[in-house]
Structures are given as C-alpha cells and as structure tokens.
Amino acid sequence: MRIGRTVAIVVASLLVAGFGTAAFAQVHHEVALTRAEIAAERQAIVAANLPMPEEQSKAFWPVYREYRGALAKVGDRFVSLVENYAKSYEKMTDAQAQPIIDEMFAIQKEELKIKMDWLPKLGKVLPPATLARFLQIENKLDAIIRFELADEIPLVEPAPKGK
C-alpha cells in the first residue's frame, strides 16, 4: 500500500520553508497530482478488498466516486490548513494558533457530517454486511493517512512571549 508514502510526499511538499510565488505554485501542482494519485490508489484498494457481484458493482462505483468527491472538498480545506500551518509552525503565536485549531475541528465536523449524510446513499447500493466492510476499509485507509500526517507534520514551536 503506497498511500502512506504518497501522503508523506504531500506533507513534505507543503512544509517546504520559504514559499515563494513560483515555489508555491509548484507545490500546489505537486499536491494536486499526489492527491489524484492517492484517490486512484484508494479506489484500487477498495476494489481489491470489496468483492461484489457485477450488478452491485455497477451501482456502487458511481455512488463511491460522488462520495469521495464530496469528501475531496473537505480535503481541499485540509490542504489549505496545512499550507497555513507550514507558514507559521516554527514560531506560532496564540493569534495564529487559534484559527488553525478552530479550522481543524470544523474540518473534522464537516467530514463526519458528509460521511453521515452519505451513509443512506451507500446503504441503497450495498447490503449492510458489505457496507460494514466498506466502512472498515475506508476507516483503515483514513487511519493510515492520519498516521502518516501525524508522523510528518512537525509539532508547533510556540513563539517566545514578550518578544
């Protein structure tokens, strides 16, 4: 499973110090390509681990792509958050930290809302046991990505007080 390595590349690209305009455009391009690669790998992993009859498969994959498309919008917000974090994590002030904290929780809340909203739609094309397996696969992939992010994103270095 290459998803973990691909996530590490995205994060490393985002955390490059001293974003210039040209470098920033290049990083955006690389992140977009890497996110597309992650999406393709993710779909291949789901397909390999979610066997289903052809008729069910025909109904599932369009819904799956719409579902992932809805989650991609939250992913866009997360990429922006990491970009902002990369600009200030080395000497973060309280004023810089609070919006980052607020956005992180807003992103998590929105991600959960999307998943809950899509559950009935996915349940229309997958029987409960297959849906449960699908959700397990999604959760495992999310856990891998979160682990890689946690491993690659450096901790905040608070700015010295009073300076």
N, CA and C of each residue as an Amber inpcrd file, in Angstrom:
protein
   489
   0.8450000  -1.1630000   0.0000000   0.0000000   0.0000000   0.0000000
   0.8970000   1.2350000   0.0000000   0.8130000   2.0210000  -1.0370000
   1.6920000   3.1760000  -1.1830000   1.0690000   4.4590000  -0.6590000
  -0.1490000   4.4110000  -0.2010000  -0.8270000   5.6340000   0.2230000
  -0.0040000   6.3750000   1.2630000   0.5560000   5.6700000   2.2420000
   1.3320000   6.3140000   3.2890000   2.4960000   7.1190000   2.7410000
   3.2540000   6.5560000   1.8220000   4.3930000   7.2550000   1.2370000
   3.9230000   8.4660000   0.4500000   2.8210000   8.3240000  -0.2680000
   2.2960000   9.4210000  -1.0630000   1.8630000  10.5720000  -0.1690000
   1.2300000  10.2650000   0.9550000   0.8320000  11.3010000   1.9030000
   2.0640000  12.0210000   2.4300000   3.1070000  11.2810000   2.7380000
   4.3420000  11.8800000   3.2380000   4.9040000  12.8770000   2.2240000
   4.8250000  12.5620000   0.9530000   5.3130000  13.4710000  -0.0930000
   4.4960000  14.7580000  -0.1050000   3.1650000  14.6250000   0.0160000
   2.3100000  15.8090000   0.0510000   2.6930000  16.7030000   1.2170000
   2.8030000  16.1180000   2.3900000   3.1140000  16.9080000   3.5860000
   4.4940000  17.5370000   3.4680000   5.4640000  16.7910000   3.0110000
   6.8120000  17.3450000   2.8510000   6.7820000  18.5250000   1.8830000
   6.0190000  18.3960000   0.8110000   5.9020000  19.4960000  -0.1480000
   5.2890000  20.7230000   0.5000000   4.2680000  20.5000000   1.3380000
   3.5880000  21.6240000   1.9780000   4.4560000  22.3050000   3.0240000
   5.3580000  21.5740000   3.6450000   6.1500000  22.1230000   4.7290000
   7.4860000  22.7030000   4.2830000   7.6820000  22.8150000   2.9800000
   8.9010000  23.4200000   2.4580000   8.9770000  24.8540000   2.9770000
  10.1080000  25.1920000   3.5740000  10.2630000  26.5320000   4.1490000
  10.4180000  27.5720000   3.0510000   9.9340000  28.7860000   3.3440000
  10.1330000  29.9190000   2.4500000   9.4040000  29.7940000   1.1380000
   8.0900000  29.6430000   1.1870000   7.3060000  29.5900000  -0.0440000
   7.4700000  30.8870000  -0.8170000   8.0070000  30.7990000  -2.0100000
   7.9740000  31.9280000  -2.9230000   6.7840000  31.7180000  -3.8440000
   6.4310000  32.6890000  -4.6480000   5.2680000  32.5720000  -5.5210000
   5.4250000  31.4040000  -6.4830000   6.5760000  31.2860000  -7.1340000
   6.8010000  30.1870000  -8.0760000   6.8420000  28.8500000  -7.3460000
   7.5190000  28.8100000  -6.2040000   7.6020000  27.5680000  -5.4270000
   6.2230000  27.1670000  -4.9330000   5.4260000  28.1470000  -4.5100000
   4.0860000  27.8680000  -4.0190000   3.2210000  27.2710000  -5.1280000
   3.3120000  27.8200000  -6.3330000   2.5590000  27.2860000  -7.4760000
   2.9960000  25.8570000  -7.7830000   4.2970000  25.5970000  -7.7090000
   4.8150000  24.2570000  -7.9580000   4.3100000  23.2750000  -6.9040000
   4.3220000  23.6940000  -5.6390000   3.8290000  22.8310000  -4.5640000
   2.3550000  22.5370000  -4.7730000   1.5640000  23.5480000  -5.1360000
   0.1380000  23.3230000  -5.4130000  -0.0470000  22.2830000  -6.5040000
   0.7540000  22.3810000  -7.5520000   0.6780000  21.4340000  -8.6640000
   1.0270000  20.0220000  -8.1910000   2.1070000  19.9010000  -7.4260000
   2.5260000  18.5910000  -6.9210000   1.4860000  17.9890000  -5.9770000
   0.9100000  18.8210000  -5.1290000  -0.1160000  18.3370000  -4.1980000
  -1.3320000  17.8540000  -4.9630000  -1.7470000  18.5880000  -5.9820000
  -2.8980000  18.1750000  -6.7880000  -2.6310000  16.8270000  -7.4570000
  -1.4560000  16.6610000  -8.0120000  -1.1120000  15.3850000  -8.6520000
  -1.0680000  14.2540000  -7.6330000  -0.4880000  14.5230000  -6.4720000
  -0.3740000  13.5000000  -5.4370000  -1.7410000  13.1330000  -4.8850000
  -2.6060000  14.1150000  -4.7090000  -3.9630000  13.8150000  -4.2330000
  -4.7130000  12.9800000  -5.2590000  -4.5100000  13.2390000  -6.5370000
  -5.1400000  12.4250000  -7.5760000  -4.6060000  10.9920000  -7.5230000
  -3.3100000  10.8550000  -7.2540000  -2.6950000   9.5310000  -7.1250000
  -3.2690000   8.7850000  -5.9130000  -3.4140000   9.4950000  -4.7990000
  -3.9990000   8.8820000  -3.6080000  -5.4160000   8.4090000  -3.9020000
  -6.2110000   9.2300000  -4.5910000  -7.5920000   8.8590000  -4.9140000
  -7.6300000   7.6060000  -5.7800000  -6.7490000   7.5240000  -6.7700000
  -6.7100000   6.3370000  -7.6370000  -6.2750000   5.1070000  -6.8460000
  -5.2580000   5.2610000  -6.0040000  -4.8010000   4.1370000  -5.1850000
  -5.8880000   3.6950000  -4.2120000  -6.5670000   4.6670000  -3.6520000
  -7.6250000   4.3650000  -2.6890000  -8.7310000   3.5540000  -3.3630000
  -9.1430000   3.9870000  -4.5440000 -10.1960000   3.2550000  -5.2560000
  -9.7320000   1.8420000  -5.5940000  -8.4920000   1.6910000  -5.9890000
  -7.9660000   0.3540000  -6.3050000  -7.9470000  -0.5310000  -5.0510000
  -7.5990000   0.0450000  -3.9180000  -7.5720000  -0.7200000  -2.6670000
  -8.9910000  -1.1270000  -2.2700000  -9.9330000  -0.2120000  -2.3970000
 -11.3310000  -0.5440000  -2.0950000 -11.7970000  -1.6590000  -3.0240000
 -11.5220000  -1.5360000  -4.3020000 -11.9530000  -2.5530000  -5.2710000
 -11.3580000  -3.9190000  -4.9550000 -10.0970000  -3.9400000  -4.5760000
  -9.4330000  -5.2110000  -4.2890000  -9.9560000  -5.8630000  -3.0100000
 -10.5070000  -5.0700000  -2.1160000 -10.9250000  -5.5850000  -0.8160000
 -12.4370000  -5.6060000  -0.6020000 -13.1830000  -5.2320000  -1.6130000
 -14.6310000  -5.2030000  -1.5020000 -15.2580000  -5.9790000  -2.6600000
 -15.1660000  -7.3000000  -2.5840000 -15.7430000  -8.0910000  -3.6720000
 -17.2710000  -7.9550000  -3.6720000 -17.8270000  -7.8470000  -4.8800000
 -19.2840000  -7.7540000  -5.0110000 -19.6880000  -8.2130000  -6.3980000
 -20.9330000  -8.6540000  -6.5170000 -21.4180000  -9.0700000  -7.8340000
 -21.3960000  -7.8970000  -8.8160000 -21.3360000  -8.2030000 -10.0900000
 -21.2120000  -7.1770000 -11.1240000 -22.3460000  -6.1510000 -11.0680000
 -23.5560000  -6.6050000 -10.8710000 -24.7040000  -5.6980000 -10.8200000
 -24.5560000  -4.7030000  -9.6610000 -24.1390000  -5.2030000  -8.5250000
 -23.9270000  -4.3470000  -7.3520000 -22.7650000  -3.3800000  -7.6070000
 -21.7400000  -3.8820000  -8.2470000 -20.5760000  -3.0660000  -8.5740000
 -20.9650000  -1.8960000  -9.4750000 -21.8050000  -2.1470000 -10.4550000
 -22.2560000  -1.0840000 -11.3690000 -23.0050000   0.0130000 -10.6190000
 -23.7440000  -0.3740000  -9.6000000 -24.4850000   0.6100000  -8.8120000
 -23.5700000   1.3320000  -7.8140000 -22.5950000   0.6050000  -7.2890000
 -21.7470000   1.1570000  -6.2230000 -20.7520000   2.2070000  -6.6980000
 -20.0100000   1.9250000  -7.7620000 -18.8820000   2.7870000  -8.1140000
 -19.2630000   4.2230000  -8.4460000 -20.3670000   4.4960000  -9.1360000
 -20.7270000   5.9150000  -9.3200000 -21.0340000   6.6180000  -7.9870000
 -21.7020000   5.9170000  -7.0670000 -22.0010000   6.4930000  -5.7620000
 -20.6940000   6.7190000  -4.9990000 -19.7950000   5.7490000  -5.0680000
 -18.4980000   5.8730000  -4.3900000 -17.7450000   7.1060000  -4.8910000
 -17.7050000   7.2960000  -6.1990000 -16.9710000   8.4470000  -6.7500000
 -17.6030000   9.7710000  -6.3160000 -18.9210000   9.8300000  -6.2520000
 -19.5930000  11.0450000  -5.7550000 -19.2690000  11.2760000  -4.2810000
 -19.2980000  10.2030000  -3.5110000 -18.9790000  10.2630000  -2.0830000
 -17.5630000  10.7910000  -1.8780000 -16.6040000  10.2260000  -2.5890000
 -15.2230000  10.6800000  -2.4520000 -15.0790000  12.1200000  -2.9510000
 -15.8630000  12.5020000  -3.9670000 -15.8420000  13.8760000  -4.4460000
 -16.3060000  14.8560000  -3.3700000 -17.3480000  14.4620000  -2.6340000
 -17.8260000  15.2990000  -1.5310000 -16.7520000  15.4220000  -0.4550000
 -16.0800000  14.3390000  -0.1520000 -15.0080000  14.3750000   0.8480000
 -13.7850000  15.1400000   0.3420000 -13.5970000  15.1910000  -0.9650000
 -12.4470000  15.9140000  -1.5240000 -12.5160000  17.4040000  -1.1900000
 -13.7310000  17.9360000  -1.0860000 -13.8780000  19.3530000  -0.7280000
 -13.3430000  19.6030000   0.6850000 -13.5730000  18.6530000   1.5850000
 -13.0120000  18.7570000   2.9260000 -11.4900000  18.6140000   2.8410000
 -11.0320000  17.7440000   1.9480000  -9.5920000  17.5890000   1.7260000
  -8.9520000  18.8810000   1.2540000  -9.6670000  19.6340000   0.4110000
  -9.1590000  20.9300000  -0.0380000  -8.9530000  21.8720000   1.1410000
  -9.9150000  21.8670000   2.0460000  -9.8020000  22.7090000   3.2360000
  -8.6060000  22.2710000   4.0830000  -8.4070000  20.9660000   4.1970000
  -7.2970000  20.4640000   4.9960000  -5.9560000  20.8520000   4.3750000
  -5.8510000  20.7580000   3.0710000  -4.6090000  21.1610000   2.3970000
  -4.3310000  22.6360000   2.6650000  -5.3600000  23.4700000   2.5860000
  -5.1790000  24.8980000   2.8930000  -4.7360000  25.0980000   4.3360000
  -5.3210000  24.3220000   5.2310000  -4.9400000  24.4090000   6.6420000
  -3.4710000  24.0570000   6.8380000  -3.0180000  22.9910000   6.2050000
  -1.6160000  22.5850000   6.3380000  -0.7010000  23.6290000   5.7010000
  -1.1340000  24.2180000   4.6010000  -0.3400000  25.2850000   3.9820000
  -0.1750000  26.4540000   4.9500000  -1.2690000  26.8440000   5.6030000
  -1.1960000  27.9390000   6.5730000  -0.3230000  27.5550000   7.7620000
  -0.4710000  26.3340000   8.2120000   0.3350000  25.8400000   9.3240000
   1.8210000  25.8730000   8.9730000   2.1480000  25.4720000   7.7550000
   3.5450000  25.4190000   7.3240000   4.2010000  26.7950000   7.3590000
   3.4100000  27.8270000   7.1980000   3.9560000  29.1860000   7.1980000
   4.3070000  29.6790000   8.6030000   3.7250000  29.0420000   9.6360000
   3.9010000  29.6340000  10.9570000   4.2500000  28.6610000  12.0830000
   4.3700000  27.3740000  11.7940000   4.5380000  26.4070000  12.8850000
   5.8500000  26.5810000  13.6590000   6.8630000  27.1650000  13.0350000
   8.1560000  27.2880000  13.7030000   8.1710000  28.3440000  14.8100000
   7.3320000  29.3410000  14.7030000   7.2230000  30.3930000  15.7270000
   5.7740000  30.8550000  15.7720000   4.9010000  29.9590000  16.2200000
   3.4710000  30.2400000  16.1820000   3.0260000  31.0510000  17.3960000
   2.3090000  32.1240000  17.0870000   1.7240000  32.9420000  18.1440000
   0.3430000  32.3890000  18.4940000  -0.1700000  32.8250000  19.6280000
  -1.5190000  32.4280000  20.0250000  -2.5320000  32.8880000  18.9820000
  -2.3220000  34.0910000  18.4520000  -3.2340000  34.6310000  17.4400000
  -3.2210000  33.7940000  16.1590000  -2.0890000  33.1960000  15.8140000
  -2.0090000  32.3160000  14.6440000  -2.5850000  30.9420000  14.9460000
  -2.4120000  30.4860000  16.1700000  -2.8220000  29.1270000  16.5300000
  -4.3340000  28.9630000  16.6040000  -5.0430000  29.9340000  17.1660000
  -6.4770000  29.7560000  17.3970000  -7.2700000  29.4980000  16.1140000
  -7.0460000  30.2480000  15.0360000  -7.7840000  29.9460000  13.8000000
  -7.4520000  28.5520000  13.2330000  -6.2250000  28.1140000  13.4260000
  -5.8320000  26.7800000  12.9700000  -6.5760000  25.7150000  13.7740000
  -6.6400000  25.8970000  15.0740000  -7.3790000  24.9610000  15.9230000
  -8.8470000  24.9330000  15.5150000  -9.4470000  26.1090000  15.3670000
 -10.8620000  26.1980000  15.0030000 -11.1380000  25.5250000  13.6610000
 -10.2680000  25.7600000  12.6910000 -10.4640000  25.1710000  11.3640000
 -10.2940000  23.6600000  11.3990000  -9.3480000  23.1690000  12.1870000
  -9.1460000  21.7160000  12.2740000 -10.4150000  21.0320000  12.7790000
 -11.0090000  21.5820000  13.8320000 -12.2360000  20.9830000  14.3460000
 -13.4030000  21.1590000  13.3860000 -13.4680000  22.2780000  12.6990000
 -14.5250000  22.4860000  11.6990000 -14.3930000  21.4790000  10.5630000
 -13.1680000  21.2000000  10.1510000 -12.9270000  20.2130000   9.0950000
 -13.3650000  18.8280000   9.5670000 -12.9890000  18.4530000  10.7790000
 -13.3870000  17.1370000  11.3010000 -14.9010000  17.0170000  11.3970000
 -15.5520000  18.0760000  11.8390000 -17.0140000  18.0860000  11.9540000
 -17.6540000  17.9310000  10.5660000 -17.1550000  18.6600000   9.5860000
 -17.6920000  18.5840000   8.2270000 -17.4690000  17.2000000   7.6150000
 -16.3070000  16.6130000   7.8590000 -16.0260000  15.2760000   7.3500000
 -17.0200000  14.2650000   7.9250000 -17.2690000  14.3340000   9.2050000
 -18.2270000  13.4240000   9.8270000 -19.6330000  13.6540000   9.2780000
 -20.0110000  14.9140000   9.0860000 -21.3380000  15.2290000   8.5350000
 -21.4970000  14.6230000   7.1420000 -20.4940000  14.7730000   6.3090000
 -20.5580000  14.2110000   4.9550000 -20.7000000  12.6910000   5.0260000
 -19.9020000  12.0510000   5.8670000 -19.9880000  10.5930000   5.9930000
 -21.3710000  10.1600000   6.4570000 -21.9240000  10.8580000   7.4160000
 -23.2610000  10.5240000   7.9140000 -24.3220000  10.7670000   6.8360000
 -24.1850000  11.8570000   6.0880000 -25.1420000  12.1560000   5.0160000
 -25.1050000  11.1090000   3.8990000 -23.9260000  10.5630000   3.6290000
 -23.7730000   9.5990000   2.5460000 -24.0940000   8.1620000   2.9690000
 -24.1700000   7.9040000   4.2380000 -24.4410000   6.5480000   4.7170000
 -25.7310000   5.9630000   4.1170000 -26.8500000   6.6740000   4.1150000
 -28.0590000   6.1020000   3.4940000 -27.9020000   5.8600000   1.9860000
 -27.1900000   6.7460000   1.3060000 -26.9770000   6.5910000  -0.1390000
 -26.1380000   5.3500000  -0.4180000 -25.0940000   5.1580000   0.3670000
 -24.2600000   3.9640000   0.2170000 -25.0530000   2.7100000   0.5960000
 -25.9240000   2.8490000   1.6010000 -26.7500000   1.7330000   2.0380000
 -27.7860000   1.2980000   1.0110000 -28.0940000   2.1620000   0.0660000
 -29.0310000   1.7990000  -1.0110000 -28.3700000   0.8930000  -2.0490000
 -27.0470000   0.9490000  -2.1470000 -26.3520000   0.1560000  -3.1720000
 -25.5470000  -0.9960000  -2.5830000 -25.3860000  -1.0000000  -1.2560000
 -24.6510000  -2.0830000  -0.5990000 -25.5040000  -2.6740000   0.5190000
 -25.5560000  -3.9930000   0.5960000 -26.2410000  -4.5980000   1.7440000
 -25.4390000  -4.3150000   3.0270000 -26.0790000  -4.4040000   4.1940000
 -25.4200000  -3.9970000   5.4460000 -24.0460000  -4.6260000   5.7040000
 -23.8790000  -5.9070000   5.4700000 -22.5730000  -6.5300000   5.7440000
 -21.4970000  -5.9880000   4.8040000 -21.8470000  -5.7820000   3.5540000
 -20.8870000  -5.2290000   2.5960000 -20.6060000  -3.7650000   2.9300000
 -21.6320000  -3.0440000   3.3440000 -21.4460000  -1.6530000   3.7590000
 -20.5110000  -1.5750000   4.9630000 -20.7040000  -2.4890000   5.9080000
 -19.8200000  -2.5220000   7.0840000 -18.3670000  -2.7580000   6.6500000
 -18.1710000  -3.6780000   5.7220000 -16.8080000  -3.9440000   5.2280000
 -16.2330000  -2.7130000   4.5280000 -17.0570000  -2.0570000   3.7210000
 -16.6210000  -0.8430000   3.0370000 -16.1880000   0.2100000   4.0530000
 -17.0050000   0.4090000   5.0880000 -16.6730000   1.4040000   6.1080000
 -15.3940000   1.0410000   6.8490000 -15.1610000  -0.2440000   7.0730000
 -13.9000000  -0.6780000   7.6920000 -12.7130000  -0.3370000   6.7920000
 -12.8500000  -0.6010000   5.5080000 -11.7690000  -0.3010000   4.5640000
 -11.4890000   1.1980000   4.5570000 -12.5440000   1.9980000   4.4680000
 -12.3850000   3.4530000   4.4840000 -11.7050000   3.9120000   5.7740000
 -12.1410000   3.3780000   6.9060000 -11.5460000   3.7630000   8.1890000
 -10.0770000   3.3800000   8.2690000  -9.7260000   2.2190000   7.7540000
  -8.3160000   1.8070000   7.7660000  -7.4770000   2.7230000   6.8820000
  -7.9910000   3.0600000   5.7090000  -7.2520000   3.9650000   4.8250000
  -7.1010000   5.3440000   5.4690000  -8.1740000   5.8340000   6.0850000
  -8.0940000   7.1210000   6.7820000  -7.0670000   7.0640000   7.9140000
  -7.0400000   5.9470000   8.6500000  -6.0850000   5.7940000   9.7570000
  -4.6420000   5.8160000   9.2410000  -4.3960000   5.1800000   8.1110000
  -3.0500000   5.1870000   7.5170000  -2.6480000   6.6110000   7.1520000
  -3.5600000   7.3190000   6.5230000  -3.2750000   8.6950000   6.1140000
  -3.0420000   9.5690000   7.3380000  -3.8890000   9.4310000   8.3470000
  -3.7190000  10.2350000   9.5670000  -2.3930000   9.9200000  10.2580000
  -2.0270000   8.6490000  10.2790000  -0.7430000   8.2810000  10.8840000
   0.4080000   8.9470000  10.1410000   0.3830000   8.8570000   8.8260000
   1.4640000   9.4620000   8.0360000   1.5200000  10.9660000   8.2480000
   0.3530000  11.6030000   8.2980000   0.3350000  13.0410000   8.5520000
   0.9180000  13.3590000   9.9250000   0.4870000  12.6090000  10.9210000
   0.9910000  12.8380000  12.2810000   2.4960000  12.6380000  12.3450000
   2.9980000  11.6870000  11.5890000   4.4260000  11.4050000  11.5800000
   5.2190000  12.5020000  10.8680000   4.6370000  13.0990000   9.8450000
   5.3650000  14.0590000   9.0180000   5.2120000  15.5100000   9.4450000
   4.0750000  15.8600000  10.0440000   3.8500000  17.2540000  10.4030000
   4.5460000  17.5430000  11.7330000   5.4600000  18.5060000  11.7370000
   6.1760000  18.8150000  12.9740000   5.2550000  19.4950000  13.9890000
   5.6020000  19.3430000  15.2560000   4.8530000  19.9900000  16.3220000
   5.0840000  21.5050000  16.2900000   4.1200000  22.2240000  16.8000000
   4.2050000  23.6760000  16.8980000   5.3520000  24.0710000  17.8160000
   6.0650000  25.0800000  17.4140000   7.0770000  25.7200000  18.2650000
   6.5000000  27.0690000  18.6350000   5.9680000  27.2110000  19.8570000
   5.3740000  28.4880000  20.2400000   6.3890000  29.6320000  20.1500000
   5.9140000  30.7660000  19.6950000   6.7570000  31.9610000  19.6320000
   7.0730000  32.4030000  21.0590000   8.2770000  32.8890000  21.2900000
   8.6210000  33.3770000  22.6330000   7.6720000  34.5080000  23.0360000
   7.2420000  34.4800000  24.2700000   6.3370000  35.5220000  24.8020000
   7.1140000  36.8160000  25.0430000   6.4520000  37.9270000  24.7750000
   7.0310000  39.2200000  25.0850000   8.0860000  39.7000000  24.1150000
   8.2110000  39.0420000  22.9770000   9.2300000  39.4930000  22.0140000
   8.5990000  39.8650000  20.7200000
